[in-house]
Amino acid sequence: MNPDFPASRNPAHKIWVPHPSQLHRDGWIPAGLLVAFAILLTGCHHKQPQTSQYPGYTAPTATEARNTHPYTPKPHTPAPPPPPVRPEDAEGKPVSTEVGLASWYGPPYHNHAGADGSIYNENALTVAHRTLPMGTVVRVTNVATGESVLARVTDRGPFVPGRILDLSLAAAKSISVYRAGTAKVKIEAFAKPDADPAGKWCVQIGTFLTADDAIQTKNDLLRRYATAKVIEFAGPTGFWVRINPVPADHTAALRIADSIHIPDAEPYLVRLN
């Protein structure tokens, strides 16, 4: 991501070097001239180091460098890719239905780990949802066009106010959301046989523009929720704070989310499994 700075171009040093015929006079060379000539040659091979920078570039201060937390995904052993969705996975009555605004995501998330541990493939039919169990099959219908697609929940999000679903690139193209960017959709979720009905829940708060803001919020919440685990972390969209209640059930997480009132930092209820 960080571009290489272009090399500086400095004019070559023009050094006058006397002709040998001028050095030898009566078979000897003046000692002073020898010393001066040696200094000139030494200077040619030991140039002062140059600093190459873009015009207008300002190097970060020590404090700024210390407070910078770039997003670097932790190395892990990826889970196997999710199985493809079959038509029989969406038979029967859906267990839940909701309507809201959907968007889609691709690069730079393609080939990076999703929340379920598998590698996100923008060309597979998957979605990101904040609360549906991992592996749940959903039917997503574009309300405006009537087009629908079956996809599987493999990731968490979107963490943008007013949106309820993030489609993979392939899923977005299949229901005409790709070019529009967002669309009103109906989401029908079908039961996942091995899903834990209780689930493991947390409250996620963000996005903070700086690490200092996230750390300050985390420290404030640690004093307020002594029995919960509170962490801050850097994500691809900024800095986040997460509260893991004890016990990690839906009721406890909902109670915490309802009690948080932080300007410009909306709390989201997120299912971790």
Phi, psi and omega in degrees: 000327182276120181288154175282134178290139179292147180291145178286147176245115179243141179298141180296146178288129177263112186244128177280128178241123182293148176289146180306328181294336179275342180276325184265112177225115183060029173080011178221159179240129180301136182298320180297323180291324176299315181296316180296319180296320179295322179294319179298316179295320179296319179296332180292331186258001181226072178284152177291138179299141181252146176259120182261123182216155173290152175301132179084000181289136176238121181296142180293147175288168180299322179293317179296319179295322181290330183268004180271124181237084181295150180285114178231107180302138179290137178296141181204164174274113185295145174286159178298152179299148180296148179293149178296151180280134177252152180304325181291346177290343182244029178276154178087191183274134178295148180279340177204154178219137176214156181233135180182191185270131178245151173230187179223160179219144179219241174300144004269019183274342181302134180069016173248161185292135173270178183293337179275001179094346179274165179278125182291129178242111183295344181266002176263160181271088181226167178217163172246131181220149185281332191232340181290143180301146177302137179090352179297138175269133180233148169255119182252124182242128174286113186299324184286324186254342183081359179287144180223159179215144173265132182214170182241141178282119179231356186214170179250143182140184356278147179258058178231129181305135176090355180247146183240351185207142170243122179269148169294166180302316181295317180294322179295320180293327185288340180237025173061040175256342186302305183289322180290329180093314177220158178198153175282128184228159170251130181248119175249119183258138179247144189301138173261118188305322185260018180285142175282114184296333180284312178078165177243118190243155175214174176241125181248133185235132178169187006262137177264141184285331181233156178295325180299319179295319180294319180294319178298317178296318178301315181296321178295319181288329177298321179289330183277322182243081187294330184270353182263158174265121182243128180229158170236147183205158178265130177239178183293345181248007181139203182252139187233156173236136181233135177249120176258102184288159174236114000286159185273053180256172185296320182296315180295318180294320179295321179297319179293315181300321181291339183267355183263127178225090181243123181303134175061020178221091185281131176280139178240135173276125186231132173270129185274339183248000000 
